[in-house]
């Protein structure tokens, strides 16, 4: 495999090669996708916290609850790898109120924490979801909330409850309410490919197609407010950068300069995009002002500079460059100046993302055996390889920094996977139909 080629899906190399696949495009704003990401937990933490989530009681006079809140919470907490939900069939009781809880019975089952709740129908198609979290060992209430919501938001409420429980018990803000953007590729025939930019909930449900095209789509990047996605499209015969507004569906071309337009990355304040452009001949990093469309050149080298990503303070960027002979990561102030090399181990380090606290960089790294996901500690310089695949790429931190989503191959299919930042929890996310790649985790949702 040549430098960058075939691995860094955000780099302009793949984008240039993909021009051969151009065709007509079809815009589908906010169309529901039938492609669902199925999540399989392949490795969890030994000694994960045992917790019981009682199915939420239905307080309606007829029928049953429109959403299984308890099941969604169970799935969320289990996927985190931090919790080991106990089997519902073994529950000694199914209480819906604090007064009905038999704490000795739950301690006997081995539950350290207990979640109970109820769903009550309200007028005009709305519902009230109540839940309580208990320390089952001490018999003490830890959380209690009542959340009103329309039927369409009940699954969102379940994720919110998972976030609250996760934060209370781990001290880290939960990211179950966040979303994931990714590119899927379907090939109905050898000559007919369809690319879709999609957004799904963090558990793979509620997948929505943002844009679909007969041309390759690449490099999705969330704005800091989670309302827009920048990406690269090859419509019109060359790479161009667009910004898509998720709410209203409007779409704007922000860069279609001569040559390469690649790898957009939002500044922390959402006012600028860092890009790779070759308007001056050589691929370099530029800063694009969203409001004025003016660009400022940042790097100057004879090598290939690409895949910029911002540090949380907005004062500097990390990018991939082969100026030293092989792809490695560099850091440069946005005010310009000399770039500082960050990675030295292995023959390849690229496609960086920065942890929310700015202390770590995740990257695609060749360790001499395969292309793996690795994390570099910016404080002490230590490098840890987290995965063992042969072609792992495009890593992206969860907004709380606890997990990293990335693209990989599984049984000759392009799938997504996730690994905890310490490497102890692993998941595989498989699209029911087609290949999926270039994942990027959204910011927190309020």
C-alpha positions in Angstrom: 0.0 0.0 0.0 1.4 3.4 -1.0 1.6 6.4 1.3 -1.9 7.4 2.4 -3.5 5.5 -0.4 -6.4 3.1 0.4 -6.3 3.9 4.1 -6.9 7.6 4.7 -10.4 8.0 3.3 -10.4 11.7 4.2 -7.3 12.3 2.2 -7.3 13.8 -1.3 -5.7 10.7 -2.8 -8.8 8.6 -2.6 -10.9 11.6 -3.6 -8.8 12.1 -6.8 -9.0 8.4 -7.7 -12.8 8.4 -7.2 -13.4 10.9 -9.9 -13.5 7.9 -12.3 -16.8 6.9 -10.6 -18.7 10.1 -11.3 -22.3 10.1 -12.5 -25.5 11.9 -11.8 -26.6 12.7 -8.2 -29.9 12.7 -6.4 -30.6 14.9 -3.4 -32.7 13.4 -0.7 -33.0 15.7 2.3 -34.0 14.0 5.5 -35.3 10.9 3.9 -35.5 7.9 6.1 -33.0 5.1 5.4 -33.7 1.4 5.7 -30.0 0.8 6.4 -29.7 0.1 10.1 -26.4 -0.3 12.0 -26.4 -3.5 14.0 -24.1 -3.4 17.1 -22.3 -6.5 18.4 -20.3 -6.2 21.6 -17.1 -8.2 20.9 -15.3 -7.4 24.2 -16.4 -5.9 27.5 -14.8 -5.0 30.8 -14.3 -7.9 33.2 -16.0 -6.9 36.5 -18.4 -4.4 34.9 -20.9 -3.0 37.4 -23.9 -5.2 37.8 -27.1 -3.2 37.4 -30.8 -4.1 37.2 -33.2 -2.1 34.9 -36.8 -3.1 35.6 -39.1 -2.9 32.6 -41.0 0.4 32.9 -44.5 0.1 34.2 -47.3 1.1 31.8 -49.9 3.4 33.5 -52.4 3.5 30.7 -55.8 2.0 31.0 -55.5 0.1 27.7 -52.9 -1.3 25.4 -49.2 -1.0 26.3 -46.3 1.5 26.1 -45.3 2.7 22.6 -41.6 2.3 23.4 -39.6 -0.1 25.6 -37.8 2.5 27.6 -36.2 0.0 29.9 -34.8 -2.2 27.0 -33.2 0.9 25.4 -31.5 1.9 28.7 -30.3 -1.7 29.2 -28.8 -1.8 25.7 -27.2 1.6 26.1 -25.5 0.8 29.4 -24.4 -2.7 28.2 -22.8 -1.1 25.1 -20.7 1.2 27.2 -18.9 -1.9 28.6 -19.0 -0.3 32.0 -22.2 -2.1 33.1 -23.4 -5.7 33.2 -27.2 -5.6 33.2 -28.7 -8.6 35.0 -31.2 -10.9 33.2 -34.8 -9.7 33.5 -36.0 -13.3 33.9 -34.0 -13.5 37.2 -35.6 -10.4 38.8 -37.2 -11.1 42.2 -39.8 -8.4 41.6 -40.8 -5.7 39.2 -41.5 -2.5 41.3 -42.5 0.8 39.8 -42.3 2.9 43.0 -39.7 3.4 45.7 -42.0 2.0 48.3 -42.3 -1.3 46.5 -38.6 -2.0 46.2 -37.3 -4.9 48.3 -33.6 -4.0 48.5 -32.5 -7.2 50.3 -33.9 -9.2 47.4 -31.9 -7.2 44.8 -28.8 -7.4 46.9 -29.3 -11.2 46.9 -29.4 -11.1 43.1 -26.1 -9.3 43.0 -27.4 -5.9 41.8 -25.4 -3.0 42.9 -27.7 -0.4 41.3 -31.4 -0.6 40.4 -33.4 1.4 37.9 -37.2 1.6 38.0 -39.7 3.7 36.1 -43.1 4.2 34.5 -44.7 5.6 31.4 -48.0 7.5 31.7 -50.1 8.7 28.7 -51.0 12.4 28.7 -53.5 14.4 26.6 -52.7 15.2 22.9 -50.5 12.2 22.3 -47.9 13.0 24.9 -46.4 10.9 27.7 -44.7 11.3 31.0 -41.7 9.1 31.7 -40.6 8.8 35.3 -37.5 7.0 36.5 -35.5 6.5 39.7 -32.0 5.2 40.2 -31.0 3.5 43.5 -27.9 2.3 45.2 -29.2 -1.2 45.9 -26.4 -2.0 48.4 -27.2 1.0 50.7 -30.9 1.2 49.8 -30.5 4.9 48.8 -32.1 6.9 46.0 -29.5 8.5 43.7 -31.6 10.1 41.0 -35.3 10.8 40.3 -36.7 12.5 37.2 -40.0 13.1 35.4 -39.7 13.8 31.7 -42.7 14.7 29.4 -42.3 14.0 25.7 -44.3 13.2 22.5 -44.4 9.7 21.3 -41.8 10.5 18.6 -39.2 11.5 21.3 -39.6 8.5 23.7 -36.5 6.8 22.4 -34.6 10.1 22.8 -35.9 10.2 26.4 -34.5 6.7 27.0 -31.1 7.8 25.8 -31.3 10.8 28.0 -32.0 8.6 31.0 -29.1 6.5 30.1 -26.9 9.6 30.0 -28.0 10.6 33.5 -27.4 7.2 34.9 -24.0 6.9 33.3 -22.9 10.3 34.6 -24.1 9.6 38.1 -22.4 6.3 38.4 -19.2 7.0 36.5 -18.7 10.7 36.9 -18.4 11.1 33.1 -21.1 12.7 31.0 -23.0 10.1 28.9 -22.9 10.2 25.1 -25.9 7.9 24.4 -27.9 10.9 23.1 -25.3 11.8 20.5 -25.3 10.8 16.9 -22.9 9.3 14.3 -22.5 10.4 10.7 -21.0 8.0 8.1 -20.9 7.2 4.4 -22.5 4.1 3.1 -22.0 2.6 -0.3 -24.4 0.3 -2.1 -23.6 -1.5 -5.4 -26.8 -2.8 -7.0 -24.6 -3.7 -10.0 -20.9 -3.4 -11.0 -21.6 -0.2 -13.0 -24.1 1.3 -10.6 -22.9 2.6 -7.2 -24.8 4.7 -4.8 -23.2 6.7 -2.0 -25.1 8.1 1.0 -24.2 10.5 3.8 -26.2 9.2 6.8 -26.8 10.1 10.4 -27.9 7.7 13.0 -28.4 7.6 16.8 -25.4 6.4 18.7 -27.0 2.9 18.9 -27.6 2.7 15.2 -31.3 3.4 15.3 -33.2 6.2 13.5 -30.8 6.2 10.5 -31.5 9.2 8.2 -30.1 9.8 4.8 -28.8 13.4 4.6 -27.6 13.3 1.0 -27.3 10.5 -1.6 -25.3 10.5 -4.9 -23.9 8.5 -7.7 -20.6 10.2 -7.0 -18.3 9.4 -4.0 -19.0 11.3 -0.8 -16.2 11.7 1.7 -14.9 13.4 4.9 -18.1 14.2 6.9 -17.4 16.6 9.7 -19.8 17.9 12.4 -20.1 21.5 13.2 -19.6 22.3 16.9 -23.3 22.9 17.4 -24.3 19.6 15.7 -26.6 21.4 13.3 -24.4 21.2 10.1 -22.2 18.7 8.4 -19.4 19.6 6.0 -18.3 17.0 3.5 -16.7 16.4 0.1 -18.6 15.5 -3.0 -17.3 14.6 -6.4 -20.3 15.9 -8.4 -19.6 18.1 -11.3 -16.4 16.2 -12.1 -14.2 17.2 -9.2 -13.9 17.4 -5.5 -15.9 20.2 -3.8 -16.7 20.9 -0.2 -20.4 21.4 0.9 -22.1 22.3 4.1 -25.4 20.7 4.8 -27.9 22.1 7.4 -29.6 19.2 9.0 -32.8 21.0 10.2 -33.9 22.9 7.2 -32.1 20.8 4.6 -30.3 23.6 2.9 -27.0 22.8 1.3 -24.2 25.3 0.3 -21.0 24.9 -1.7 -18.2 26.5 0.3 -15.1 25.5 -1.7 -14.8 24.5 -5.4 -11.4 25.9 -6.2 -9.1 24.7 -8.9 -7.5 21.4 -8.0 -8.2 19.6 -4.7 -10.8 20.6 -2.2 -10.6 18.2 0.7 -10.8 17.1 4.3 -12.9 19.9 6.0 -12.6 20.4 9.7 -14.7 22.9 11.8 -13.0 25.3 14.1 -14.3 25.1 17.8 -16.3 28.3 17.3 -17.9 27.1 14.1 -16.7 30.1 12.1 -14.0 28.5 10.0 -13.1 25.3 8.2 -9.6 24.0 7.9 -9.2 22.4 4.4 -6.7 20.8 2.1 -6.5 22.8 -1.1 -4.1 22.6 -4.1 -5.1 25.9 -5.6 -1.5 27.0 -5.5 -0.2 23.7 -7.0 0.8 21.7 -3.9 -1.7 20.2 -1.4 -1.5 22.5 1.7 -3.6 23.3 4.7 -5.8 26.5 4.4 -8.3 28.2 6.7 -11.7 29.1 5.2 -13.8 31.8 6.7 -17.4 30.5 6.5 -19.0 33.9 6.3 -16.7 35.6 3.7 -15.4 32.5 1.9 -11.9 33.9 2.1 -9.0 31.5 2.5 -5.7 31.8 4.3 -2.8 29.5 3.5 -1.4 27.9 6.7 1.3 25.4 5.6 4.1 25.6 3.1 6.1 22.5 2.3 7.1 20.3 -0.6 5.2 17.4 0.8 1.6 16.5 1.0 -0.3 18.3 3.9 -3.8 17.1 4.5 -6.4 15.9 7.1 -6.4 18.9 9.5 -8.1 18.7 12.9 -8.4 21.5 15.5 -7.2 21.5 19.0 -10.1 22.3 21.4 -8.6 25.8 22.3 -8.8 26.7 18.6 -5.2 28.0 18.5 -3.6 25.2 16.6 -4.1 22.3 14.2 -2.9 18.8 13.8 -2.5 17.5 10.3 -0.9 14.7 8.3 2.1 15.3 6.1 4.7 13.2 4.3 7.3 16.0 4.4 9.6 13.7 6.3 9.3 10.9 3.7 6.4 9.0 5.3 3.0 10.1 6.6 3.3 11.4 10.1 1.4 13.9 12.3 2.4 17.5 12.8 1.1 20.4 14.9 1.0 24.1 13.7 -0.4 27.3 15.2 -3.2 28.8 13.2 -1.2 32.0 13.3 1.3 30.2 11.1 5.0 29.4 11.7 7.0 26.2 11.9 5.1 22.8 12.2 6.2 20.5 14.9 6.3 16.8 14.3 4.4 14.7 16.9 4.7 11.1 15.8 7.9 9.1 15.3 6.9 5.5 15.9 6.0 3.2 13.0 6.1 4.0 9.3 2.6 5.6 9.1 0.5 7.8 11.3 -2.4 9.7 9.8 -6.1 10.7 10.0 -6.0 12.2 13.5 -8.8 13.2 15.8 -8.3 15.0 19.1 -10.0 14.0 22.4 -12.5 16.5 23.8 -10.0 17.4 26.6 -7.2 18.0 24.1 -4.9 15.6 25.9 -4.9 12.7 23.4 -4.7 12.2 19.7 -6.3 9.1 18.0 -4.9 8.0 14.7 -4.5 5.3 12.0 -1.1 3.9 12.7 1.0 1.2 11.0 2.7 -0.8 13.8 4.7 -3.0 11.4 2.0 -5.6 11.1 -1.2 -3.8 10.0 -3.0 -0.5 10.1 -4.3 -0.1 13.6 -6.0 2.5 15.8 -3.6 4.1 18.2 -3.7 6.9 20.8 -0.9 9.3 21.5 -0.8 11.1 24.9 0.2 14.7 24.2 1.3 15.2 27.8 3.9 12.3 28.1 4.3 11.3 24.5 3.2 7.7 25.1 1.7 5.8 22.2 -0.8 2.9 22.7 -2.2 0.6 20.0 -5.8 -0.2 20.7 -6.9 -2.5 17.9 -5.6 -5.5 16.1 -7.2 -5.3 12.6 -5.3 -5.2 9.3 -7.0 -2.1 7.9 -8.4 0.1 10.7 -8.9 3.7 9.7 -10.9 7.0 10.2 -11.0 7.1 14.0 -13.3 9.6 15.8 -13.7 10.3 19.5 -17.1 10.2 21.2 -18.0 13.6 22.7 -17.1 12.4 26.2 -13.9 10.8 25.1 -14.8 7.4 26.4 -15.0 5.6 23.0 -13.5 5.8 19.6 -15.4 4.8 16.4 -13.5 3.8 13.3 -13.8 2.0 10.0 -12.5 -1.5 9.4 -13.0 -4.7 7.3 -14.9 -7.7 8.6 -15.3 -10.8 6.4 -14.5 -8.7 3.3 -17.1 -6.1 4.2 -16.5 -2.5 5.2 -18.0 -2.0 8.7 -17.6 0.3 11.6 -16.2 -0.6 15.0 -15.7 1.1 18.3 -13.1 0.7 21.0 -12.8 2.3 24.4 -10.0 4.8 24.8 -8.2 2.3 27.1 -8.8 -0.6 24.6 -10.8 -2.7 27.0 -14.3 -2.4 25.3 -14.9 -3.3 21.7 -17.9 -3.3 19.5 -18.7 -4.0 15.8 -21.3 -2.0 13.9 -22.5 -3.7 10.7 -24.8 -2.2 8.1 -27.6 -4.5 7.0 -26.9 -3.8 3.4 -23.8 -2.4 1.8 -20.5 -1.0 3.0 -20.1 1.7 5.6 -17.0 3.8 6.3 -15.7 7.2 7.4 -17.6 7.5 10.7 -17.6 10.7 12.8 -19.2 11.1 16.2 -21.4 14.2 16.8 -21.0 16.7 19.6 -23.2 16.4 22.7 -26.9 17.0 22.2 -28.7 19.2 24.8 
